[in-house]
Amino acid sequence: MIDKVATLTQILEQNPDDAFARYGLAMEYANQGDIASALAQFDLLLTRHTDYTAGYFMAAQTLTRAGRSAEAKARLLQGIASAQRTNNTHALAEMQAALDDLET
C-alpha cells in the first residue's frame, strides 16, 4: 500500500512551494482524521498561495467537522474573497452556500 503522507512529504521536501502536493497532504491528513496536521498544512498552503481557492473551502470543511464553526466561517470569508479575486464563480457559490449553512 502506498503511504500517501510519506510520498507527499517527500515531494514537499524537494519543492516546498508545490501547492498541489501541499493541498494533497492536507487532504490526506483530513481523510485520516488528523485535524491538527491537516489544518497546519492548509495554513501553510494558504500563506504561500493566497489564491488556492479550494484550500479555503476544504479547510473550512475540516474545521466544521471539528466543531470549530467560527473558524470555519472565517476561512469561508477568506475563500469567498479569493474566489472573487480569481473570478471563480463556482467556488464562490459553493462557499457562500456553506457559509449560509453555518449561519443558520
Long-range contacts (C-beta under 8 A, 24 or more apart in sequence): 4-28, 5-29, 5-32, 17-48, 17-49, 19-45, 19-48, 19-49, 19-52, 22-48, 22-49, 23-52, 23-54, 23-55, 23-58, 26-55, 26-58, 26-59, 26-62, 27-58, 30-58, 30-61, 30-62, 35-62, 35-65, 35-66, 38-62, 39-63, 46-78, 50-82, 51-82, 51-85, 51-86, 52-82, 53-79, 53-82, 53-83, 53-86, 53-88, 53-91, 54-91, 55-79, 56-82, 56-95, 57-91, 57-94, 57-95, 57-98, 60-95, 60-98, 61-98, 64-98, 64-102, 69-102, 72-98, 72-102, 73-99, 73-102, 73-103, 76-102
